[in-house]
Amino acid sequence: MTTTKTNATLLVLAGGLGSRYKGKKQVDPMGPSGECLMEYSIYDAKNAGFDQLVLIINDYFNQETKDHFQAIADKAGIKLDFVIQALDTLLPEKHKNRLENRVKPWGTGHAILTAKDVIKNPFVVINADDYYNRKAFEKAYQLINSGQINEHQYGMVAYPLSATLSDNGSVSRGVCTTENGLLKKVVEHTNISEENGKIIHTDDAGNKTELAPDTQVSMNFWILDTSVFQVLEAEFDQFLTNLSSEKAELFIPFVIDDMIHNEGLKVVVESSQDKWFGVTYPEDKDFVIKSVQEMVDNGYYPASLW
């Protein structure tokens, strides 16, 4: 019996400005052989069955950096596409006036939309500056390969909130409500931190709410079908029409939440209890380097990925 293998793409969001980190965190060396954090995701995705890599990039990616990732893709035997997320990328003509005074990228929803011409099969979206653990990619590929990701059903990997905090400042997390393994609601909380042993969300008005440590949160590990691009086009247009702040962003959780409530989309939630870490702040870097080294020492990864 021949087993059919489904094509699957890894889309890495590497075009953010990194304002809190104050550096090129997407390509900062973290591994013992100079690997940046997203290289571990690329390695895990390739081994799980993914055969295309799409990098959403900005001007940080000079030719030398592009050549580095092309060499990785060649060694791994996967197709690589670079997509530049600029402020005017796929910006409708009627909204060109929105470019005035705008510095910040339009957000994760727009970043994903920019890849619409190079992705032709189900795909996973991740942040470049987060480490998700290989089991997340294995679970995602199983969903894709079994035909469970389609225009009616997407997926996500969620993590317990307590495992996703930074000791060095507040974080933004998509807080999830689930029922029978399906996502019912996801709400972006942009100011979560630990205070006196409790996890606290502070809203824009300064109101504080305690969150349970085992609250499931989105770390932007989405498993999507190409049908999302048509929705993103419409949502981006609506977002620009209603734009009220120069810093407002179109977050992908907002779009998914809208599809769940207005279009009957189902989103399968795979819960991860595995190690997650990321670099939100410069001070996070030492912890990440130490964590990667521990996994190498334990034989979880080779000392040199490529």
Contacts in CASP RR format, 6 or more apart in sequence:
PFRMAT RR
TARGET T0000
AUTHOR 0000-0000-0000
METHOD contacts of the structure
MODEL  1
MTTTKTNATLLVLAGGLGSRYKGKKQVDPMGPSGECLMEYSIYDAKNAGF
DQLVLIINDYFNQETKDHFQAIADKAGIKLDFVIQALDTLLPEKHKNRLE
NRVKPWGTGHAILTAKDVIKNPFVVINADDYYNRKAFEKAYQLINSGQIN
EHQYGMVAYPLSATLSDNGSVSRGVCTTENGLLKKVVEHTNISEENGKII
HTDDAGNKTELAPDTQVSMNFWILDTSVFQVLEAEFDQFLTNLSSEKAEL
FIPFVIDDMIHNEGLKVVVESSQDKWFGVTYPEDKDFVIKSVQEMVDNGY
YPASLW
5 49 0 8 1.000
5 145 0 8 1.000
6 121 0 8 1.000
6 122 0 8 1.000
6 144 0 8 1.000
6 145 0 8 1.000
6 147 0 8 1.000
7 51 0 8 1.000
7 52 0 8 1.000
7 120 0 8 1.000
7 121 0 8 1.000
8 49 0 8 1.000
8 50 0 8 1.000
8 51 0 8 1.000
8 52 0 8 1.000
8 121 0 8 1.000
8 122 0 8 1.000
8 123 0 8 1.000
8 124 0 8 1.000
8 140 0 8 1.000
8 141 0 8 1.000
8 144 0 8 1.000
8 145 0 8 1.000
9 50 0 8 1.000
9 51 0 8 1.000
9 52 0 8 1.000
9 53 0 8 1.000
9 54 0 8 1.000
9 119 0 8 1.000
9 121 0 8 1.000
9 122 0 8 1.000
9 123 0 8 1.000
9 124 0 8 1.000
10 41 0 8 1.000
10 42 0 8 1.000
10 45 0 8 1.000
10 50 0 8 1.000
10 52 0 8 1.000
10 53 0 8 1.000
10 54 0 8 1.000
10 123 0 8 1.000
10 124 0 8 1.000
10 126 0 8 1.000
10 137 0 8 1.000
11 54 0 8 1.000
11 56 0 8 1.000
11 112 0 8 1.000
11 115 0 8 1.000
11 119 0 8 1.000
11 123 0 8 1.000
11 124 0 8 1.000
11 125 0 8 1.000
11 126 0 8 1.000
12 38 0 8 1.000
12 41 0 8 1.000
12 42 0 8 1.000
12 53 0 8 1.000
12 54 0 8 1.000
12 55 0 8 1.000
12 56 0 8 1.000
12 126 0 8 1.000
12 127 0 8 1.000
12 128 0 8 1.000
13 56 0 8 1.000
13 108 0 8 1.000
13 111 0 8 1.000
13 112 0 8 1.000
13 125 0 8 1.000
13 126 0 8 1.000
13 127 0 8 1.000
13 128 0 8 1.000
13 220 0 8 1.000
14 26 0 8 1.000
14 27 0 8 1.000
14 38 0 8 1.000
14 55 0 8 1.000
14 56 0 8 1.000
14 57 0 8 1.000
14 58 0 8 1.000
14 60 0 8 1.000
14 61 0 8 1.000
14 128 0 8 1.000
15 26 0 8 1.000
15 56 0 8 1.000
15 57 0 8 1.000
15 58 0 8 1.000
15 60 0 8 1.000
15 85 0 8 1.000
15 105 0 8 1.000
15 111 0 8 1.000
15 128 0 8 1.000
16 26 0 8 1.000
16 58 0 8 1.000
16 85 0 8 1.000
16 105 0 8 1.000
16 111 0 8 1.000
17 58 0 8 1.000
17 103 0 8 1.000
17 104 0 8 1.000
17 105 0 8 1.000
18 25 0 8 1.000
20 280 0 8 1.000
20 281 0 8 1.000
21 129 0 8 1.000
21 279 0 8 1.000
21 280 0 8 1.000
21 281 0 8 1.000
21 282 0 8 1.000
22 282 0 8 1.000
23 282 0 8 1.000
24 60 0 8 1.000
25 128 0 8 1.000
25 129 0 8 1.000
25 279 0 8 1.000
26 36 0 8 1.000
26 38 0 8 1.000
26 60 0 8 1.000
26 128 0 8 1.000
26 129 0 8 1.000
27 36 0 8 1.000
27 60 0 8 1.000
27 61 0 8 1.000
27 65 0 8 1.000
28 36 0 8 1.000
28 37 0 8 1.000
28 279 0 8 1.000
28 285 0 8 1.000
29 35 0 8 1.000
29 36 0 8 1.000
30 36 0 8 1.000
30 37 0 8 1.000
30 279 0 8 1.000
30 285 0 8 1.000
30 288 0 8 1.000
30 289 0 8 1.000
30 292 0 8 1.000
31 289 0 8 1.000
31 292 0 8 1.000
31 293 0 8 1.000
31 296 0 8 1.000
32 292 0 8 1.000
32 293 0 8 1.000
32 296 0 8 1.000
32 303 0 8 1.000
32 304 0 8 1.000
33 303 0 8 1.000
33 304 0 8 1.000
33 305 0 8 1.000
35 292 0 8 1.000
35 304 0 8 1.000
35 305 0 8 1.000
36 128 0 8 1.000
37 128 0 8 1.000
37 129 0 8 1.000
37 130 0 8 1.000
37 131 0 8 1.000
37 278 0 8 1.000
37 279 0 8 1.000
37 288 0 8 1.000
37 292 0 8 1.000
38 126 0 8 1.000
38 128 0 8 1.000
38 129 0 8 1.000
39 72 0 8 1.000
39 305 0 8 1.000
39 306 0 8 1.000
40 131 0 8 1.000
40 292 0 8 1.000
40 301 0 8 1.000
40 305 0 8 1.000
41 126 0 8 1.000
41 130 0 8 1.000
41 131 0 8 1.000
41 132 0 8 1.000
41 137 0 8 1.000
42 53 0 8 1.000
42 72 0 8 1.000
42 76 0 8 1.000
43 76 0 8 1.000
43 301 0 8 1.000
43 305 0 8 1.000
44 132 0 8 1.000
44 133 0 8 1.000
44 134 0 8 1.000
44 136 0 8 1.000
44 137 0 8 1.000
45 53 0 8 1.000
45 124 0 8 1.000
45 137 0 8 1.000
45 141 0 8 1.000
46 76 0 8 1.000
46 77 0 8 1.000
46 78 0 8 1.000
47 134 0 8 1.000
47 137 0 8 1.000
48 134 0 8 1.000
48 137 0 8 1.000
48 138 0 8 1.000
48 140 0 8 1.000
48 141 0 8 1.000
49 141 0 8 1.000
49 145 0 8 1.000
50 78 0 8 1.000
50 124 0 8 1.000
50 137 0 8 1.000
50 141 0 8 1.000
51 77 0 8 1.000
51 78 0 8 1.000
51 79 0 8 1.000
52 78 0 8 1.000
52 79 0 8 1.000
52 80 0 8 1.000
52 81 0 8 1.000
52 119 0 8 1.000
52 121 0 8 1.000
52 123 0 8 1.000
53 69 0 8 1.000
53 73 0 8 1.000
53 78 0 8 1.000
53 79 0 8 1.000
53 80 0 8 1.000
53 81 0 8 1.000
54 80 0 8 1.000
54 81 0 8 1.000
54 82 0 8 1.000
54 83 0 8 1.000
54 115 0 8 1.000
54 118 0 8 1.000
54 119 0 8 1.000
54 123 0 8 1.000
55 61 0 8 1.000
55 69 0 8 1.000
55 80 0 8 1.000
55 81 0 8 1.000
55 82 0 8 1.000
55 83 0 8 1.000
55 128 0 8 1.000
56 83 0 8 1.000
56 84 0 8 1.000
56 85 0 8 1.000
56 111 0 8 1.000
56 112 0 8 1.000
56 114 0 8 1.000
56 115 0 8 1.000
57 82 0 8 1.000
57 83 0 8 1.000
57 84 0 8 1.000
57 85 0 8 1.000
58 84 0 8 1.000
58 85 0 8 1.000
58 86 0 8 1.000
58 105 0 8 1.000
61 82 0 8 1.000
66 82 0 8 1.000
69 80 0 8 1.000
70 80 0 8 1.000
71 306 0 8 1.000
72 306 0 8 1.000
73 79 0 8 1.000
73 80 0 8 1.000
75 306 0 8 1.000
76 306 0 8 1.000
81 115 0 8 1.000
81 118 0 8 1.000
83 114 0 8 1.000
83 115 0 8 1.000
83 118 0 8 1.000
84 114 0 8 1.000
85 105 0 8 1.000
85 106 0 8 1.000
85 110 0 8 1.000
85 111 0 8 1.000
85 114 0 8 1.000
87 99 0 8 1.000
87 102 0 8 1.000
87 105 0 8 1.000
87 106 0 8 1.000
88 96 0 8 1.000
88 99 0 8 1.000
89 110 0 8 1.000
89 114 0 8 1.000
90 110 0 8 1.000
90 113 0 8 1.000
90 114 0 8 1.000
90 116 0 8 1.000
90 233 0 8 1.000
90 236 0 8 1.000
91 98 0 8 1.000
91 99 0 8 1.000
91 240 0 8 1.000
92 237 0 8 1.000
92 240 0 8 1.000
95 237 0 8 1.000
95 240 0 8 1.000
95 241 0 8 1.000
98 240 0 8 1.000
98 243 0 8 1.000
101 246 0 8 1.000
102 246 0 8 1.000
103 246 0 8 1.000
104 246 0 8 1.000
104 247 0 8 1.000
104 249 0 8 1.000
105 111 0 8 1.000
105 249 0 8 1.000
106 236 0 8 1.000
106 239 0 8 1.000
106 249 0 8 1.000
106 250 0 8 1.000
107 249 0 8 1.000
107 250 0 8 1.000
107 251 0 8 1.000
108 125 0 8 1.000
108 220 0 8 1.000
108 249 0 8 1.000
108 250 0 8 1.000
108 251 0 8 1.000
108 252 0 8 1.000
109 232 0 8 1.000
109 235 0 8 1.000
109 236 0 8 1.000
109 250 0 8 1.000
109 251 0 8 1.000
109 252 0 8 1.000
109 255 0 8 1.000
110 232 0 8 1.000
110 236 0 8 1.000
110 250 0 8 1.000
112 125 0 8 1.000
112 224 0 8 1.000
112 228 0 8 1.000
112 229 0 8 1.000
112 232 0 8 1.000
112 252 0 8 1.000
113 229 0 8 1.000
113 232 0 8 1.000
113 233 0 8 1.000
113 236 0 8 1.000
116 226 0 8 1.000
116 229 0 8 1.000
116 232 0 8 1.000
116 233 0 8 1.000
119 226 0 8 1.000
119 229 0 8 1.000
120 226 0 8 1.000
121 226 0 8 1.000
122 144 0 8 1.000
122 147 0 8 1.000
122 149 0 8 1.000
122 150 0 8 1.000
122 223 0 8 1.000
122 224 0 8 1.000
122 225 0 8 1.000
122 226 0 8 1.000
123 223 0 8 1.000
123 224 0 8 1.000
123 226 0 8 1.000
124 137 0 8 1.000
124 140 0 8 1.000
124 221 0 8 1.000
124 222 0 8 1.000
124 223 0 8 1.000
124 224 0 8 1.000
125 220 0 8 1.000
125 221 0 8 1.000
125 222 0 8 1.000
125 224 0 8 1.000
125 252 0 8 1.000
126 132 0 8 1.000
126 220 0 8 1.000
126 221 0 8 1.000
127 219 0 8 1.000
127 220 0 8 1.000
129 278 0 8 1.000
129 279 0 8 1.000
129 280 0 8 1.000
130 219 0 8 1.000
130 220 0 8 1.000
130 276 0 8 1.000
130 277 0 8 1.000
130 278 0 8 1.000
131 275 0 8 1.000
131 276 0 8 1.000
131 277 0 8 1.000
131 278 0 8 1.000
131 288 0 8 1.000
131 291 0 8 1.000
131 292 0 8 1.000
132 157 0 8 1.000
132 219 0 8 1.000
132 221 0 8 1.000
132 272 0 8 1.000
132 274 0 8 1.000
132 276 0 8 1.000
133 272 0 8 1.000
133 274 0 8 1.000
133 275 0 8 1.000
133 276 0 8 1.000
135 272 0 8 1.000
135 274 0 8 1.000
136 157 0 8 1.000
136 221 0 8 1.000
136 270 0 8 1.000
136 272 0 8 1.000
136 274 0 8 1.000
139 157 0 8 1.000
139 270 0 8 1.000
139 272 0 8 1.000
140 155 0 8 1.000
140 157 0 8 1.000
140 221 0 8 1.000
140 223 0 8 1.000
140 270 0 8 1.000
143 149 0 8 1.000
143 155 0 8 1.000
143 223 0 8 1.000
143 268 0 8 1.000
143 270 0 8 1.000
144 223 0 8 1.000
148 268 0 8 1.000
149 155 0 8 1.000
149 223 0 8 1.000
149 224 0 8 1.000
149 225 0 8 1.000
150 225 0 8 1.000
150 227 0 8 1.000
151 225 0 8 1.000
151 227 0 8 1.000
152 264 0 8 1.000
152 265 0 8 1.000
152 266 0 8 1.000
153 225 0 8 1.000
153 265 0 8 1.000
153 266 0 8 1.000
153 267 0 8 1.000
153 268 0 8 1.000
154 222 0 8 1.000
154 223 0 8 1.000
154 224 0 8 1.000
154 225 0 8 1.000
154 228 0 8 1.000
154 256 0 8 1.000
154 265 0 8 1.000
154 266 0 8 1.000
154 267 0 8 1.000
154 268 0 8 1.000
155 183 0 8 1.000
155 222 0 8 1.000
155 223 0 8 1.000
155 224 0 8 1.000
155 267 0 8 1.000
155 268 0 8 1.000
155 269 0 8 1.000
155 270 0 8 1.000
156 176 0 8 1.000
156 183 0 8 1.000
156 218 0 8 1.000
156 221 0 8 1.000
156 222 0 8 1.000
156 223 0 8 1.000
156 256 0 8 1.000
156 267 0 8 1.000
156 268 0 8 1.000
156 269 0 8 1.000
156 270 0 8 1.000
157 219 0 8 1.000
157 221 0 8 1.000
157 223 0 8 1.000
157 269 0 8 1.000
157 270 0 8 1.000
157 271 0 8 1.000
157 272 0 8 1.000
158 176 0 8 1.000
158 178 0 8 1.000
158 216 0 8 1.000
158 217 0 8 1.000
158 218 0 8 1.000
158 219 0 8 1.000
158 269 0 8 1.000
158 270 0 8 1.000
158 271 0 8 1.000
158 272 0 8 1.000
159 216 0 8 1.000
159 217 0 8 1.000
159 219 0 8 1.000
159 271 0 8 1.000
159 272 0 8 1.000
159 276 0 8 1.000
160 213 0 8 1.000
160 214 0 8 1.000
160 215 0 8 1.000
160 216 0 8 1.000
160 217 0 8 1.000
160 273 0 8 1.000
161 173 0 8 1.000
161 175 0 8 1.000
161 192 0 8 1.000
161 199 0 8 1.000
161 211 0 8 1.000
161 212 0 8 1.000
161 213 0 8 1.000
161 214 0 8 1.000
161 215 0 8 1.000
161 216 0 8 1.000
161 217 0 8 1.000
162 199 0 8 1.000
162 213 0 8 1.000
162 214 0 8 1.000
163 275 0 8 1.000
163 276 0 8 1.000
164 171 0 8 1.000
164 173 0 8 1.000
164 217 0 8 1.000
164 219 0 8 1.000
164 276 0 8 1.000
165 171 0 8 1.000
165 192 0 8 1.000
165 193 0 8 1.000
165 194 0 8 1.000
165 199 0 8 1.000
166 278 0 8 1.000
166 280 0 8 1.000
166 281 0 8 1.000
166 284 0 8 1.000
167 194 0 8 1.000
167 283 0 8 1.000
167 284 0 8 1.000
167 287 0 8 1.000
168 280 0 8 1.000
168 281 0 8 1.000
168 282 0 8 1.000
168 283 0 8 1.000
168 284 0 8 1.000
169 193 0 8 1.000
169 280 0 8 1.000
169 281 0 8 1.000
170 191 0 8 1.000
170 192 0 8 1.000
170 193 0 8 1.000
170 202 0 8 1.000
171 192 0 8 1.000
171 193 0 8 1.000
171 280 0 8 1.000
172 188 0 8 1.000
172 189 0 8 1.000
172 190 0 8 1.000
172 191 0 8 1.000
172 192 0 8 1.000
173 188 0 8 1.000
173 189 0 8 1.000
173 192 0 8 1.000
173 217 0 8 1.000
173 218 0 8 1.000
173 219 0 8 1.000
174 186 0 8 1.000
174 187 0 8 1.000
174 188 0 8 1.000
174 189 0 8 1.000
174 217 0 8 1.000
174 218 0 8 1.000
174 253 0 8 1.000
175 186 0 8 1.000
175 187 0 8 1.000
175 188 0 8 1.000
175 189 0 8 1.000
175 201 0 8 1.000
175 211 0 8 1.000
175 215 0 8 1.000
175 216 0 8 1.000
175 217 0 8 1.000
175 218 0 8 1.000
176 183 0 8 1.000
176 185 0 8 1.000
176 186 0 8 1.000
176 215 0 8 1.000
176 216 0 8 1.000
176 217 0 8 1.000
176 218 0 8 1.000
176 269 0 8 1.000
177 183 0 8 1.000
177 184 0 8 1.000
177 185 0 8 1.000
177 186 0 8 1.000
178 184 0 8 1.000
178 216 0 8 1.000
178 269 0 8 1.000
181 268 0 8 1.000
181 269 0 8 1.000
182 266 0 8 1.000
182 267 0 8 1.000
182 268 0 8 1.000
182 269 0 8 1.000
183 256 0 8 1.000
183 260 0 8 1.000
183 267 0 8 1.000
183 268 0 8 1.000
183 269 0 8 1.000
184 260 0 8 1.000
185 257 0 8 1.000
185 260 0 8 1.000
186 218 0 8 1.000
186 253 0 8 1.000
186 256 0 8 1.000
186 257 0 8 1.000
187 253 0 8 1.000
187 257 0 8 1.000
188 251 0 8 1.000
188 253 0 8 1.000
188 254 0 8 1.000
189 201 0 8 1.000
189 211 0 8 1.000
191 201 0 8 1.000
191 202 0 8 1.000
191 203 0 8 1.000
192 199 0 8 1.000
192 200 0 8 1.000
192 201 0 8 1.000
192 202 0 8 1.000
192 211 0 8 1.000
193 199 0 8 1.000
193 200 0 8 1.000
193 202 0 8 1.000
194 200 0 8 1.000
198 210 0 8 1.000
199 210 0 8 1.000
199 211 0 8 1.000
199 212 0 8 1.000
199 213 0 8 1.000
199 215 0 8 1.000
200 208 0 8 1.000
200 209 0 8 1.000
200 210 0 8 1.000
200 211 0 8 1.000
201 208 0 8 1.000
201 209 0 8 1.000
201 210 0 8 1.000
201 211 0 8 1.000
202 208 0 8 1.000
203 209 0 8 1.000
216 269 0 8 1.000
216 271 0 8 1.000
218 253 0 8 1.000
219 276 0 8 1.000
220 252 0 8 1.000
222 252 0 8 1.000
222 256 0 8 1.000
223 268 0 8 1.000
228 255 0 8 1.000
228 259 0 8 1.000
231 255 0 8 1.000
231 259 0 8 1.000
231 263 0 8 1.000
232 255 0 8 1.000
235 250 0 8 1.000
235 254 0 8 1.000
235 255 0 8 1.000
235 258 0 8 1.000
236 250 0 8 1.000
239 248 0 8 1.000
239 250 0 8 1.000
256 265 0 8 1.000
256 267 0 8 1.000
259 265 0 8 1.000
260 266 0 8 1.000
260 267 0 8 1.000
275 291 0 8 1.000
277 284 0 8 1.000
277 287 0 8 1.000
277 288 0 8 1.000
277 291 0 8 1.000
278 284 0 8 1.000
278 288 0 8 1.000
279 285 0 8 1.000
279 288 0 8 1.000
292 301 0 8 1.000
295 301 0 8 1.000
296 302 0 8 1.000
296 303 0 8 1.000
END
